[in-house]
Amino acid sequence: MELARRIAERRARERGAILKDAPIRVTLAYPNTYKVGMASLGFQTAYKLMNAEPDVVAERVFLEELPGELITYESGRRPAEAEIFAVSIAYELDLTNLARLLVRSRIEPLREKREDGDPLVIVGGPLTSSNPWPLAPFADVILIGDGEETIPALLEAYRSAGSKAEFLDLIEGLPGVFLPDRMTREPPFATARPETLPAAAQFVTPDAEFPNTFLIEVERGCPRPCTFCLARVMYGPTRNVPLDRVLAAIPEDVPKVGLIGAALTDYPWIKELSRTLVERGQEFSYSSIRADRVDRELAELMRAGGMQSFTFAADGPSQRLRDLLRKGITTEDLIRAAKVAREAGFRRFKLYQMIGLPSETDEDLEEMVELTIELSRYARLALSVSPFVPKRHTPHYADRFAGVKEIERKLKFVAKGLGKHRSRVELRSVSARWAWVEAVIARGGPEVGLAALQLVERENYAGWKKALESVGWHDPLNLPAPPVVAAG
């Protein structure tokens, strides 16, 4: 069997798998490829928490590129041969993948059609904190917030319950537990206690999106007030993990460490941590860099730690819009950081920008082009442009998505403005069409999940329009729907 052979090869290259037998069997699934799933610290944390229970065994399943029924990585059993089918989902565009995962696992995807003998389907992950409603047709239980709090509570209730109904009775009302068939409002988020942190990797593998990298979250939450971002809402108050606990959790024999935090350069001990890793001979990377926090010392530590590209986010094309978003970053901060990075030896930059923001004009885009050209004088620059997608739980929830045609016009405007400077600037952009789909899922209800189920066999832009129409989708915020064009 081709899938079994591929799994065996990957297993031979990874470290961290837990092989055990226990009376409570969990299939822990990720609705994307092994490469993407194994780069998810949340997924790895769920695996670690579940397998820490003596009477629980959790085995991994991913949405493999190969066709056919899926099997688990640890024992090769069928995913449906478990009492619990748990899914960690991070991104809106993985919604259809969730339906695919259930279908290929031979589990009835719709909650209302499953029988008492079928596995309980429990869904957690960042998307549940952003918008759980499109997941409602699929999940018996949706976990909202930190798994360090919700997973042990659920397993304790499962041990005590004599039936599915009794289990749901026991967990109803717990922090972060949303039962789609019983509740009409989302519960408060479950917030991890500081003593349960840091979240640290269970696995290191060359086949992940971040090869041979040990992931560790040194802070949870974000002190920044950016209005477009969900970090403050999803992760609660900022909890900085003490430096000694972080260092104790990092094995000294791993070649590279991925340091994770929503505002990593705001972590109080970032320089001390980076310096210690350099002294140990371990490379490292940062998940986020704030331009206003970078000085020459930090930039040199980043280079000494093996970082090749300097990445910063402006997130607003002009200073006016960055102020509107309460980004707290100025044009001067960005230029100063570029100079410091160049002096420290960086020769490649990556700049993240958003377009299609509320009140945005072509003058704002012209300012973005000018800034990009200025930054490219210090190093070759990759400009990554994403359409602005309004999210629930932010002040922008009621803002309109700019529309596919308008986003595409703006991208052409930017490309034209860069003109002769394209030899120093690589322009990368997220598809405007898929950004529209993301916006629909980000603010949609259960009917959007039903539309996704129709796209299991073939998903494309035109298919989404047709599926949404068939389920009677209507956006109360008048999200502008683009015209249907050729599929793809």
C-alpha positions in Angstrom: 0.0 0.0 0.0 1.5 3.3 -1.2 0.3 5.4 1.8 1.6 2.9 4.3 5.0 3.0 2.7 5.1 6.8 2.7 4.1 6.9 6.3 6.8 4.4 7.2 9.4 6.6 5.5 8.2 9.7 7.2 8.1 8.0 10.6 11.7 6.8 10.2 12.8 10.5 9.7 10.8 12.0 12.6 11.4 12.0 16.3 8.7 12.3 18.9 6.0 9.7 18.0 4.3 8.1 21.0 3.5 4.4 20.5 1.1 3.0 23.1 -2.2 1.2 23.6 -5.0 2.5 25.8 -8.7 2.0 26.2 -9.7 5.5 25.0 -8.7 5.8 21.4 -8.4 9.2 19.7 -7.8 9.9 16.1 -6.1 13.3 16.0 -6.5 14.8 12.5 -5.2 17.8 10.7 -7.1 18.9 7.6 -4.1 19.5 5.4 -0.9 17.7 4.4 1.7 16.2 6.7 4.1 19.0 5.9 1.7 21.7 7.0 0.2 19.8 9.9 3.6 19.0 11.4 4.4 22.7 11.4 1.4 23.4 13.7 2.4 23.8 17.3 -1.3 23.6 18.4 -1.7 20.2 16.7 1.5 18.9 18.4 0.3 20.3 21.7 -3.0 18.5 21.4 -1.1 15.2 20.6 1.1 15.7 23.7 -1.8 16.5 26.0 -3.9 13.6 25.0 -1.1 11.0 25.1 0.0 12.3 28.5 -3.2 10.6 29.9 -2.4 7.0 30.8 -5.7 5.7 29.5 -5.7 7.7 26.2 -3.9 7.0 23.0 -4.0 9.6 20.2 -2.8 8.7 16.7 -2.3 11.2 13.8 -4.0 11.4 10.5 -3.4 14.0 7.7 -5.1 14.8 4.5 -2.7 12.9 2.2 -2.1 13.7 -1.4 -2.6 10.1 -2.3 -6.2 9.0 -3.0 -8.1 6.5 -0.9 -9.0 5.7 2.7 -6.7 7.2 5.3 -4.8 5.4 8.0 -3.1 6.6 11.2 0.6 7.2 11.4 1.2 5.4 14.7 -0.4 2.0 14.1 -1.9 2.1 10.6 -5.5 1.7 11.9 -8.5 3.2 10.2 -9.4 6.7 11.6 -13.0 5.6 12.3 -11.7 2.9 14.7 -11.7 5.3 17.6 -14.1 6.7 20.1 -13.1 10.3 19.4 -12.2 11.9 16.1 -10.5 15.2 17.0 -9.5 17.8 14.5 -7.2 20.9 14.8 -8.2 23.5 12.2 -6.3 26.8 11.8 -7.4 28.4 8.6 -10.7 29.4 6.9 -9.7 27.8 3.6 -9.2 24.4 5.3 -13.0 24.2 5.9 -13.5 22.1 2.8 -10.5 20.0 3.8 -12.3 19.2 7.0 -15.2 17.7 5.1 -12.8 15.8 2.9 -11.0 14.5 5.9 -14.2 13.1 7.4 -15.3 11.5 4.1 -11.9 9.9 3.5 -11.9 8.6 7.1 -15.2 6.9 6.4 -17.0 9.0 8.9 -20.4 10.6 8.1 -19.5 14.3 7.8 -22.8 15.7 9.0 -23.4 15.6 12.7 -27.2 15.2 12.5 -26.7 12.0 10.3 -24.2 10.3 12.6 -25.3 7.4 14.8 -24.5 6.7 18.5 -21.9 4.2 17.5 -19.9 6.6 15.3 -16.9 8.5 16.7 -17.5 11.8 18.5 -16.2 14.5 16.3 -14.5 17.3 18.3 -13.0 20.3 16.5 -10.5 22.8 18.0 -7.8 25.2 16.7 -7.5 28.9 15.9 -10.5 28.9 13.5 -12.9 28.0 16.3 -11.9 31.1 18.1 -12.4 33.2 15.0 -15.6 31.8 13.8 -16.9 28.4 14.8 -20.3 28.6 13.0 -19.2 27.1 9.6 -17.9 24.1 11.6 -21.2 23.5 13.3 -22.7 21.0 10.7 -19.7 18.7 11.2 -18.8 18.9 14.9 -20.4 17.3 17.9 -18.2 19.5 20.1 -16.3 22.7 19.2 -13.5 23.8 21.6 -12.8 27.5 21.7 -9.6 28.7 23.3 -6.6 27.1 24.8 -6.3 23.3 24.6 -4.3 23.2 27.8 -7.6 23.9 29.6 -10.2 22.2 27.4 -8.6 18.9 26.5 -8.0 17.5 30.0 -11.5 18.6 31.1 -13.1 16.8 28.1 -11.1 13.6 28.7 -12.1 13.6 32.4 -15.8 14.0 31.4 -15.5 11.2 28.8 -14.1 8.8 31.4 -17.1 9.5 33.6 -19.8 9.3 31.0 -21.8 6.2 30.2 -23.1 7.5 26.8 -22.7 10.3 24.3 -25.7 12.1 25.7 -24.3 11.9 29.3 -20.9 13.1 28.0 -22.5 16.2 26.4 -24.4 16.8 29.6 -21.2 16.8 31.6 -19.3 19.2 29.4 -22.1 21.6 28.7 -21.3 24.9 30.3 -17.5 24.3 30.6 -15.3 27.2 29.5 -14.5 27.0 25.8 -17.0 24.2 25.1 -19.5 24.9 22.3 -22.2 22.3 21.5 -23.7 23.3 18.2 -26.9 21.3 18.6 -27.6 22.7 22.1 -26.2 26.2 22.2 -27.2 29.4 20.2 -24.3 31.5 21.5 -20.6 30.9 21.7 -19.1 30.4 25.1 -16.3 32.4 26.6 -12.8 31.4 25.5 -10.9 29.1 27.6 -7.6 30.7 28.7 -4.6 28.7 29.7 -3.1 29.4 33.1 0.5 30.7 32.9 1.9 27.6 34.8 0.7 25.4 31.9 3.0 27.2 29.4 5.1 27.1 27.3 3.7 25.0 24.5 6.6 23.1 23.1 7.0 20.7 20.2 6.6 17.0 20.5 8.1 16.3 17.0 11.1 17.3 15.0 11.1 16.2 11.4 12.8 17.2 8.1 9.5 16.8 6.3 7.7 19.6 8.0 7.1 23.1 6.6 9.9 24.2 9.1 12.4 21.3 8.6 14.2 19.9 11.7 12.9 22.7 13.8 11.8 22.5 17.4 8.9 24.9 17.9 8.3 26.6 21.2 5.9 29.4 22.2 7.6 31.8 24.5 4.6 34.1 24.9 0.9 33.8 24.5 -1.4 36.7 23.8 -0.3 40.1 22.3 0.2 43.5 24.0 -0.3 45.3 20.8 -3.7 46.9 20.0 -3.9 46.3 16.2 -7.5 46.5 15.3 -7.4 44.0 12.4 -5.8 41.2 14.4 -7.4 38.4 16.4 -4.4 37.6 18.6 -5.6 39.6 21.6 -9.1 38.1 21.4 -8.1 34.5 20.7 -5.2 34.2 23.1 -6.3 36.4 26.0 -3.9 38.5 28.1 -0.2 38.4 27.3 1.6 35.7 29.3 5.4 35.8 28.9 6.9 32.5 29.9 9.9 33.0 32.2 13.3 32.5 30.4 14.4 29.6 32.6 11.3 27.6 31.8 11.7 28.3 28.1 15.4 27.2 28.1 14.6 24.1 30.1 12.0 23.0 27.6 14.4 23.3 24.6 16.5 20.1 24.0 20.1 21.0 23.5 20.5 18.5 20.7 18.0 19.9 18.3 19.6 21.8 15.3 17.1 24.6 15.1 14.5 26.3 17.3 11.4 28.1 16.1 10.5 30.8 18.6 6.8 31.6 18.4 4.9 34.6 19.7 2.4 37.1 18.3 4.8 40.0 19.2 8.0 38.0 19.7 10.4 41.0 19.7 8.3 42.4 22.6 9.2 39.3 24.7 11.2 40.7 27.6 14.1 38.2 27.4 14.3 37.9 23.6 18.0 39.0 23.5 19.0 36.8 26.4 17.2 33.8 24.9 18.7 34.4 21.4 22.2 34.8 22.9 21.9 31.6 24.8 20.9 29.6 21.7 23.8 31.1 19.8 26.2 30.0 22.6 24.6 26.5 22.5 25.3 26.4 18.7 21.6 26.2 17.8 20.1 28.1 15.0 16.7 29.8 15.5 14.0 31.7 13.7 11.4 34.3 14.9 7.7 34.0 14.1 7.3 37.8 14.1 9.4 40.9 14.1 8.2 44.4 15.1 10.2 47.1 13.3 10.1 49.5 16.2 11.8 46.9 18.5 14.8 46.0 16.3 18.2 47.5 17.1 21.7 46.6 16.0 22.3 44.1 18.8 19.1 42.2 18.1 19.7 42.2 14.3 23.2 40.8 14.9 21.9 38.1 17.2 19.4 37.1 14.5 22.1 36.8 11.9 24.3 34.8 14.4 21.3 32.5 14.9 21.3 31.6 11.2 18.4 33.8 10.0 18.9 34.6 6.3 16.0 36.9 5.5 14.7 39.9 7.6 10.9 39.9 7.7 8.8 42.8 8.8 5.1 43.7 8.5 3.8 47.2 7.7 0.2 45.8 7.3 -1.0 49.2 6.0 0.1 50.8 2.8 0.4 54.3 4.3 1.0 55.9 7.6 -2.6 57.1 7.7 -3.9 53.6 7.4 -1.3 52.2 9.9 -2.6 54.7 12.4 -6.2 53.7 11.6 -5.3 50.1 12.3 -3.4 51.1 15.5 -0.4 49.3 14.2 2.1 51.4 16.2 4.7 51.2 13.4 5.9 54.3 11.5 7.6 54.7 8.2 10.7 55.9 10.1 10.6 52.6 12.1 10.5 50.5 8.9 13.4 52.4 7.2 15.5 52.4 10.4 15.0 48.6 10.8 16.0 48.1 7.2 19.2 50.1 7.7 20.0 48.2 10.9 19.4 44.8 9.2 21.6 45.7 6.3 24.4 46.7 8.7 24.0 43.4 10.5 24.5 41.5 7.2 21.0 40.8 5.9 20.8 40.8 2.1 17.2 39.8 1.7 14.1 41.4 3.1 10.4 40.4 3.2 7.7 42.9 3.7 4.1 42.1 4.4 1.3 44.5 3.4 -2.4 44.5 3.2 -4.5 46.3 0.6 -8.3 46.9 0.3 -8.5 48.5 3.7 -11.4 50.7 4.8 -11.1 54.2 3.3 -8.0 53.2 1.2 -7.2 55.4 -1.8 -4.7 55.2 -4.6 -2.7 57.8 -2.7 -2.2 55.3 0.0 -1.0 52.7 -2.5 1.4 55.3 -4.0 2.9 55.7 -0.5 3.3 51.9 -0.2 5.1 51.8 -3.5 7.4 54.6 -2.4 8.2 52.8 0.8 8.9 49.6 -1.0 11.3 51.2 -3.3 13.1 52.9 -0.4 13.4 49.7 1.5 14.7 47.8 -1.6 17.7 50.2 -1.6 19.1 48.3 1.4 18.5 44.7 0.2 16.5 42.7 -2.3 12.9 42.7 -1.2 10.0 40.3 -1.5 6.8 42.3 -1.2 4.0 40.0 0.0 0.5 41.6 -0.5 -2.7 40.2 1.0 -6.2 41.5 0.6 -7.7 42.7 3.8 -10.3 40.2 5.2 -12.5 41.6 8.0 -12.8 39.1 10.9 -15.3 38.6 13.7 -14.4 39.8 17.2 -12.5 42.8 15.7 -13.6 46.4 15.2 -13.6 45.7 11.4 -16.3 43.0 11.5 -18.9 45.2 9.7 -16.4 46.5 7.1 -16.9 45.4 3.6 -14.5 43.2 1.7 -13.2 45.4 -1.1 -14.2 43.0 -3.9 -12.3 40.8 -6.3 -12.2 43.3 -9.2 -11.1 46.1 -7.0 -8.3 44.1 -5.3 -7.1 43.0 -8.7 -7.1 46.6 -9.9 -5.1 47.7 -6.9 -2.5 44.9 -7.4 -2.0 46.1 -11.0 -1.7 49.6 -9.7 1.1 48.5 -7.3 2.9 46.5 -10.0 2.8 49.4 -12.4 4.1 51.7 -9.7 7.1 49.5 -9.0 7.9 49.5 -12.7 11.7 49.6 -13.3 12.4 48.7 -9.7 11.1 45.1 -10.2 14.7 44.0 -10.5 15.1 44.6 -6.8 11.5 43.9 -5.7 9.6 40.6 -6.1 5.9 41.2 -5.9 3.9 38.3 -4.4 0.2 38.4 -3.9 -2.6 36.3 -2.4 -5.4 35.5 -4.8 -8.2 38.0 -4.6 -10.7 35.3 -5.4 -9.6 33.0 -2.6 -9.5 36.1 -0.3 -13.2 36.5 -1.1 -13.9 32.9 -0.1 -11.9 33.4 3.1 -14.0 36.5 3.9 -17.2 34.5 3.4 -16.1 31.7 5.7 -14.7 34.2 8.3 -18.1 35.8 8.8 -20.4 33.0 7.7 -22.8 30.6 9.5 -23.5 26.9 9.3 -24.8 27.2 5.8 -21.2 28.0 4.7 -20.1 24.7 6.1 -22.9 22.9 4.1 -21.6 24.7 1.0 -18.1 23.5 1.7 -19.4 19.9 1.9 -20.6 20.2 -1.8 -17.0 21.0 -2.9 -15.3 17.8 -1.5 -14.7 16.4 -4.9 -13.7 19.6 -6.6 -13.2 23.0 -5.1 -12.8 26.2 -7.1 -13.9 29.8 -7.1 -16.9 29.3 -9.3 -17.9 26.2 -7.4 -18.1 28.3 -4.2 -20.5 30.8 -5.7 -22.7 28.0 -6.9 -22.6 26.1 -3.6 -23.4 29.2 -1.6 -26.3 30.0 -3.8 -27.7 26.4 -3.4 -27.7 26.7 0.4 -29.3 30.1 0.4 -26.3 31.9 1.7 -27.0 35.6 2.4 -24.5 38.0 3.9 -26.3 40.4 6.3 -23.3 42.8 5.9 -23.8 42.9 2.1 -20.4 41.4 1.4 -19.9 42.2 -2.3 -20.0 38.9 -4.3 -17.8 38.8 -7.4 -19.1 37.6 -10.7 -18.6 34.0 -11.7 -15.8 33.5 -14.1 -14.0 30.5 -15.5 -13.3 27.8 -12.9 -9.9 27.5 -11.4 
